[in-house]
Amino acid sequence: MKQMLKSYFRKLSGSLFILFFIGLQACQEKMEIANPNEQQKGSIRFDIQIASHDDQVGTALGKTHRNTSGASMALSPPGARSNFTTNSTAGDSVGVFAVPAGQPLAAAGNLIHNAKLVFDGTTWSSNANWDRDIANYDFYAYYPYNPKLTDPINFKFEVKQDQRTLSNFSNSDLMVAKISAIPSGATVGLTFHHALSLIQVEVPGTAMDGSAPDPGMELMLNRLNYSGTYNLFLQRFTTSTNTYAGLRPYRVEQTDGGAQNPTYTYRALVPPQTIEADQALIFMTLGKTTKVTKQKNTLQMMRSNAYSFTVDDFPTGGKAVLIKAGIFMMGNGNPGAIGYELPLRLVEISKDFYMSKNEVTLSEYVDFLNANYVKNDPSLVMWNGSALFFYNMNRPELSPIYDETLKKWKVEPGYEQYPMTLVFSHGALSYCNWVGGKLPTEAQWEYACRAGSSTTYFFGNDIANLEDYAWIISNSSNSIQPVGQKLPNNWGLYDMYGNVEEMTLDRSNTGVLAGYPSPNGVMVDPGEFTGEYHVVRGGSYRSIDATSSARSTSNSMQAYLATGFRVIYEK
């Protein structure tokens, strides 16, 4: 019966069509067909595109930046810092609303209300259908789909404050589309535009001084507005007031959860807003060292635009790793151990601390000299009434160099990453204080060096492997080497053995060390901090051997070619 009605239905026209349509509806009601979409004949086909525009150029942070419309703000991961192309990825979904052409989009009860469209990698599909009673439609759409969106003319949208994962980055996007007067049955072509702005920060792989960013560096965009409301009918984003936060951006070069490439490109999606002149915008942190870059001029960020900044003032000092508190066996447990490496004692390090990955370098020390306007001296450099360091007369390239023309300290090109040596106790302590740190205690040094091990070396007991981790007499050519060239220990610390001895905070009254104080249970944060001599650890490029427990001394009133230091930052 139903098929006969449909066949006859197709042959009717004019007023007879209307009469029979009414009869068909009555028949369906009497048959109690419980399908509210039965009146909608045919699913809606969608063709979705993403708008792209020409680049614009402006200035920010005092440097040239790209102002790119239609930038890669989500959907597919960018492949490179120059990739500003947006593509859809299988699994992406958008939400769609529709009203009769010419009617305003309502808060609720629209003909199509938040229907979900899903992309399978080739086509978009949904369960949205045409209503044949409506001749023409106006369509509104947004990305990403939100099943909880009930009011399309006043819905709150927030970008993720932590966008370091691709998922959070993509879900921070907001794209919108609108098309009017689409005839019923036609393909609906939706062209999406980004409703937000994008900030891209490019950090060069190498700075002018030869230093490079550290993979552990963290970047944050400071005090940005992260929320607002969007009116899909008016296609207007209204940024909330007083909703500011630091945003953690996504790194473009990430692969399989890692970050191994030599360039550093960070992206974050933000609502359109004004960044005021002199605002501290970009924070780059490594360990406890933070470099801050301010916005030079007022910048009005517009929707659909990407703002790309290049910042090469990344932190090079204080490259540090977190050392968690814990308990370890301190000293030498091997037969025939030297007396001053005994007795073995159980030591507790009660607080977490950061330790610099490398010995303090010439370039890092030069930053300290210039920041404090330390004056030049032909041989012995003084500051605050005490000696900082000696010049290396035999190899001047291994010392800071004073440029009389520029009135600044500098490093011989190519020697930036060599450790700072010939430094006095005052010189090491002054640097540590300037960067907000201190010298490690002996116990902290050995705990960090062992990295959880209890063997002679942190890599085991076989001295044959020592050259893989240390510059010693057998492989150093009797010369200091750049830091970080050998393998690190399990906690990411380099040159804990060899290259240069490292000053600790512990002291001795004589140059000949005695054994440790006898233990009385677990010793918590032990240390001896009076005396003329610093205890030094780790051995140097002159050493035949270097172990986790070996100790020596250096006179605090003298400076040594084979002695340097590293910094810790206590939490």
MARVONU-44433 format. One record per residue (C-alpha): residue in one letter; x, y, z. Coordinates in steps of 0.2 Angstrom, whole numbers, plus 2048, in hexadecimal, padded with zeros to 3 digits. Layout:
MARVONU-44433
A	X	Y	Z
...
//
This chain:
MARVONU-44433
M	800	800	800
K	80E	80C	805
Q	817	809	7F5
M	807	80C	7EA
L	805	81C	7F4
K	817	822	7F0
S	815	81D	7DE
Y	805	827	7DC
F	80C	835	7E7
R	81A	838	7DA
K	80E	83A	7CC
L	803	848	7D5
S	806	85A	7D3
G	7FE	86B	7D8
S	7EF	86A	7E5
L	7ED	857	7E3
F	7FF	856	7E9
I	7FB	860	7F9
L	7EB	856	7FD
F	7F4	845	7FB
F	803	84B	806
I	7F7	84F	814
G	7EE	83E	812
L	7FF	835	812
Q	803	83E	823
A	7F3	839	82A
C	7F6	827	825
Q	807	827	82D
E	7FF	82E	83D
K	7F2	821	83D
M	800	813	83A
E	809	81B	849
I	81A	81B	840
A	825	822	84E
N	832	82B	844
P	833	83E	845
N	83F	83F	836
E	833	836	82A
Q	82E	847	824
Q	840	84A	81F
K	844	843	80E
G	857	840	80A
S	867	843	814
I	871	853	812
R	881	853	809
F	88F	85E	80F
D	89F	864	806
I	8AA	86C	813
Q	8BA	877	80F
I	8C5	882	81A
A	8C9	894	814
S	8DA	89A	811
H	8E0	8AC	80E
D	8EF	8B5	809
D	8FD	8B9	816
Q	8FF	8CA	81E
V	90F	8D1	826
G	910	8DB	836
T	91C	8DD	845
A	91C	8D6	857
L	928	8D5	864
G	933	8E0	85A
K	936	8D3	84D
T	92D	8CE	83C
H	91F	8C2	83E
R	913	8BA	832
N	900	8BE	834
T	8F9	8B0	82B
S	8E6	8AE	828
G	8DF	89C	827
A	8ED	895	830
S	8EF	883	836
M	8E6	885	846
A	8E0	873	849
L	8D9	863	840
S	8EA	85C	83A
P	8FB	85E	842
P	906	86B	839
G	915	863	831
A	921	872	833
R	921	884	839
S	91E	88A	827
N	90E	87F	826
F	8FF	88A	827
T	8F3	87F	81E
T	8E4	877	827
N	8DD	866	822
S	8CF	85B	828
T	8D4	84A	830
A	8CA	83B	831
G	8BF	83B	841
D	8BD	84E	841
S	8AB	854	844
V	8A1	864	843
G	891	869	849
V	883	870	83E
F	874	87B	840
A	867	880	833
V	857	88B	832
P	84C	890	824
A	854	89D	819
G	853	8AF	820
Q	84E	8A9	831
P	85A	8AD	840
L	863	89F	848
A	85B	89B	859
A	861	896	86A
A	857	886	869
G	84B	87D	85D
N	853	880	84C
L	84F	875	83E
I	860	86C	83F
H	867	86F	851
N	879	86A	854
A	87A	85B	848
K	88A	852	847
L	894	850	837
V	8A3	844	837
F	8B1	843	82B
D	8B7	831	826
G	8C6	837	81D
T	8BD	839	80C
T	8AB	840	80F
W	8A1	848	81D
S	891	83F	823
S	883	843	82F
N	871	83E	833
A	86B	84F	82E
N	85C	84F	822
W	853	85B	817
D	841	861	81B
R	838	862	80A
D	82C	86F	812
I	83B	87B	812
A	841	882	801
N	851	88A	807
Y	85C	888	816
D	869	893	81F
F	877	888	826
Y	883	88C	835
A	891	880	83A
Y	89F	880	846
Y	8AF	875	84B
P	8B2	86C	856
Y	8A2	863	859
N	89B	865	86B
P	88D	85A	870
K	889	865	87E
L	887	875	874
T	874	87A	876
D	874	88C	872
P	87D	891	862
I	87B	8A3	864
N	883	8A4	875
F	88F	896	878
K	89E	897	883
F	8AE	892	87B
E	8BF	88F	884
V	8D0	88B	87C
K	8DA	87E	886
Q	8E6	886	892
D	8F2	877	88F
Q	8F3	875	87C
R	903	86A	87C
T	8FA	85B	876
L	8F3	85A	864
S	8E2	855	86B
N	8E1	865	876
F	8E8	870	868
S	8DB	86A	85C
N	8CD	86B	868
S	8D2	87D	86C
D	8CD	882	85A
L	8BD	88A	855
M	8B8	88B	843
V	8A7	891	83D
A	89E	891	82C
K	88E	899	825
I	885	897	815
S	874	89E	810
A	865	899	805
I	86A	888	801
P	85C	87F	7F7
S	855	86F	7FF
G	85E	860	7F8
A	86E	869	7F2
T	87F	866	7F8
V	884	871	807
G	895	879	804
L	89C	87F	815
T	8AC	88A	815
F	8B3	88B	826
H	8BC	89A	82D
H	8C6	89A	83D
A	8BE	8A4	84B
L	8CE	8A5	856
S	8DF	8AB	854
L	8EF	8A1	854
I	900	8A6	85C
Q	910	89D	855
V	920	89F	85E
E	930	89A	855
V	940	896	85F
P	94F	894	854
G	959	884	855
T	969	88E	859
A	96B	8A0	860
M	978	8AC	85B
D	983	8A7	86A
G	983	895	863
S	978	88E	871
A	969	884	86D
P	958	882	875
D	956	873	882
P	949	866	87E
G	943	868	890
M	93F	87B	88E
E	92D	87F	892
L	924	88D	889
M	915	897	88F
L	90B	8A5	888
N	907	8B0	896
R	8F7	8B9	89B
L	8EC	8B5	88C
N	8D9	8B5	88C
Y	8D3	8A4	889
S	8C0	8A4	888
G	8B1	8AD	881
T	8A0	8AA	879
Y	89C	8A7	867
N	88C	8AC	85E
L	88A	8A0	84F
F	87D	8AB	847
L	887	8BB	847
Q	897	8B2	845
R	89E	8BC	853
F	8AA	8B7	861
T	8A9	8C1	871
T	8B8	8BF	87C
S	8B5	8BE	88F
T	8BC	8CB	89B
N	8C9	8C7	8A8
T	8CB	8B4	8A3
Y	8DE	8B4	8A1
A	8EA	8A6	8A3
G	8FB	89F	89D
L	8F9	894	88E
R	904	885	88A
P	906	884	877
Y	908	874	86B
R	919	871	864
V	918	86E	851
E	928	863	851
Q	920	856	85C
T	920	844	856
D	91A	835	85F
G	919	83F	86F
G	92B	844	86E
A	933	854	869
Q	943	850	860
N	945	85C	851
P	952	86A	853
T	945	878	851
Y	938	87E	85D
T	927	884	857
Y	919	887	863
R	907	88A	85E
A	8F8	88F	869
L	8E6	894	864
V	8DF	8A3	86D
P	8CF	8AE	86C
P	8D2	8BE	862
Q	8D8	8CB	86F
T	8E4	8DA	871
I	8F5	8D7	878
E	8FB	8E7	880
A	90C	8EF	87D
D	919	8E9	889
Q	90F	8DA	88F
A	91A	8CB	894
L	914	8BF	887
I	920	8B0	885
F	928	8A7	894
M	935	89A	890
T	93B	890	89F
L	949	884	8A2
G	94B	87D	8B3
K	949	88D	8BD
T	94F	899	8B0
T	942	8A3	8A7
K	944	8AF	898
V	935	8BB	895
T	932	8C3	885
K	926	8D2	884
Q	91B	8D8	877
K	922	8E8	870
N	913	8F0	868
T	900	8EE	86B
L	8FA	8E0	860
Q	8E8	8DE	85B
M	8E5	8CB	858
M	8D8	8C8	84B
R	8CE	8B8	848
S	8D5	8AC	83A
N	8E6	8B4	83C
A	8F6	8AB	842
Y	904	8B6	84A
S	915	8AE	849
F	923	8B5	854
T	936	8B0	854
V	93E	8B0	865
D	950	8AB	867
D	953	8B1	879
F	94F	8A0	880
P	957	89B	891
T	968	894	890
G	96E	895	8A2
G	967	88A	8AF
K	963	87B	8A4
A	95D	870	8B1
V	955	860	8B5
L	94A	85C	8C4
I	952	850	8D1
K	944	849	8DC
A	948	847	8EF
G	94D	835	8F5
I	959	82A	8FF
F	969	823	8F9
M	979	81B	8FF
M	987	828	8FF
G	999	823	8FE
N	9A4	815	8F7
G	99E	803	8FB
N	9AC	7FB	8F1
P	9BA	7F1	8FA
G	9CA	7FB	8FD
A	9C0	80C	8FC
I	9CA	81B	900
G	9C7	821	912
Y	9C0	832	90E
E	9B2	82A	903
L	9AC	821	913
P	9A3	81C	91D
L	994	817	912
R	985	820	919
L	972	821	915
V	96E	832	90F
E	95D	83A	90C
I	95B	849	900
S	94B	850	908
K	947	85D	8FA
D	945	85C	8E7
F	951	867	8DE
Y	956	86C	8CC
M	968	869	8C6
S	970	871	8B7
K	972	864	8A9
N	984	86A	8A6
E	992	873	8AE
V	990	886	8AD
T	997	88C	89C
L	9A0	89B	896
S	991	8A2	88E
E	987	8A0	89D
Y	994	8A9	8A8
V	996	8B7	89C
D	983	8BB	89E
F	986	8BD	8B0
L	995	8C8	8AE
N	98C	8D3	8A2
A	97C	8D4	8AC
N	986	8DA	8BB
Y	991	8E6	8B2
V	9A1	8DD	8B8
K	9B0	8E7	8B3
N	9BF	8E1	8A9
D	9D0	8DD	8B1
P	9E0	8D7	8A8
S	9E2	8C7	8B2
L	9D7	8C6	8C2
V	9C4	8CB	8C0
M	9BD	8D2	8D0
W	9AB	8D5	8D5
N	9A4	8DC	8E6
G	9B5	8DC	8ED
S	9BA	8C9	8E9
A	9C1	8C0	8DB
L	9B6	8B8	8CE
F	9C2	8AF	8C2
F	9D3	8AF	8BB
Y	9D6	8B1	8A8
N	9DD	8A2	89F
M	9ED	8AA	899
N	9F2	89A	88F
R	9E2	897	887
P	9D8	8A8	888
E	9CA	8A0	87E
L	9C5	896	88D
S	9C1	8A6	897
P	9B5	8B4	895
I	9BB	8C1	88A
Y	9B8	8D4	88C
D	9B4	8DE	87D
E	9BB	8F0	880
T	9B1	8F7	871
L	9A0	8F0	877
K	9A4	8F1	889
K	99D	8DF	88B
W	9A3	8CE	88F
K	9A3	8C1	881
V	9A8	8AF	87D
E	9B4	8AA	86F
P	9A9	8A3	861
G	9A8	890	862
Y	9AC	890	875
E	99B	895	87C
Q	998	883	883
Y	9A8	881	88B
P	9A7	880	89E
M	9AC	88F	8A9
T	9BC	88C	8B2
L	9CA	895	8BC
V	9BB	89B	8C6
F	9BD	89F	8D9
S	9B1	89A	8E6
H	9AA	8AC	8E6
G	9A8	8AB	8D3
A	99E	89B	8D4
L	993	8A0	8E2
S	98F	8B1	8DB
Y	98A	8A9	8CB
C	97F	89D	8D4
N	977	8AB	8DE
W	974	8B5	8CE
V	96A	8A7	8C6
G	960	8A3	8D6
G	969	893	8DA
K	978	88C	8E4
L	985	880	8E4
P	980	86E	8E7
T	985	866	8F8
E	990	856	8F6
A	981	84C	8FB
Q	976	854	8ED
W	984	852	8E0
E	987	840	8E4
Y	974	83C	8E4
A	971	844	8D4
C	981	83C	8CC
R	97C	82B	8D1
A	96B	82D	8CA
G	964	81E	8D3
S	973	813	8D2
S	97E	80B	8DF
T	98D	806	8D4
T	99E	80E	8D2
Y	998	817	8C4
F	986	81C	8C0
F	987	811	8B1
G	98E	802	8BA
N	99F	7FB	8C0
D	9A9	7FA	8B0
I	9B6	808	8AE
A	9B7	803	89B
N	9A7	80C	898
L	9AC	81C	8A1
E	9B2	825	891
D	9A0	824	88A
Y	99B	830	898
A	9AA	83A	89D
W	9B9	844	896
I	9C8	83D	8A0
I	9DB	83C	89D
S	9D9	82E	891
N	9CD	837	884
S	9CE	849	888
S	9DF	84D	880
N	9E3	856	891
S	9D7	864	88D
I	9C6	86B	892
Q	9B7	866	886
P	9A6	86E	883
V	998	868	88F
G	98B	85B	88A
Q	995	851	87E
K	995	841	887
L	987	836	88D
P	97D	83C	89C
N	978	832	8AB
N	966	82B	8AD
W	960	83B	8B3
G	966	846	8A4
L	976	84D	8AD
Y	985	84F	8A2
D	998	84F	8A6
M	995	84A	8B8
Y	9A5	840	8B6
G	9B4	849	8AE
N	9B6	859	8A4
V	9B8	864	8B3
E	9B6	861	8C6
E	9A7	869	8CD
M	9A6	873	8DD
T	99A	86F	8EA
L	993	879	8F9
D	99C	86D	906
R	9AD	873	90D
S	9BB	86C	916
N	9C8	875	922
T	9D6	86C	91A
G	9DB	867	908
V	9DC	855	90E
L	9CB	84E	910
A	9C6	843	91F
G	9B8	836	91E
Y	9A6	83B	920
P	99E	83D	932
S	998	82C	939
P	986	829	934
N	979	829	941
G	96A	821	938
V	964	82A	928
M	96E	83A	926
V	962	848	91F
D	96A	855	913
P	97B	854	91B
G	989	860	917
E	998	869	91E
F	998	87B	919
T	9A7	883	922
G	9B9	883	91D
E	9C5	88A	911
Y	9C4	87C	904
H	9B5	877	8F9
V	9B2	865	8F6
V	9B2	861	8E3
R	9AB	852	8DA
G	9AB	849	8CA
G	9BD	84A	8C4
S	9C3	853	8B5
Y	9CB	851	8A4
R	9DB	84D	8AD
S	9D4	83F	8B7
I	9D9	82D	8B5
D	9C8	828	8BC
A	9B8	830	8C2
T	9AB	828	8CD
S	99B	82D	8D6
S	9A3	82D	8E7
A	9B4	835	8E3
R	9B8	845	8ED
S	9C6	852	8EC
T	9C8	864	8F2
S	9CC	875	8EB
N	9D1	885	8F4
S	9C3	892	8F4
M	9D1	8A0	8F2
Q	9D8	898	8E3
A	9D2	894	8D1
Y	9D5	885	8C7
L	9D6	881	8B5
A	9CD	870	8B7
T	9BF	876	8C3
G	9AE	87D	8BF
F	99D	87B	8C6
R	98A	878	8C3
V	97B	87F	8CB
I	96C	878	8D5
Y	95B	880	8D8
E	953	87A	8E8
K	940	879	8E8
//
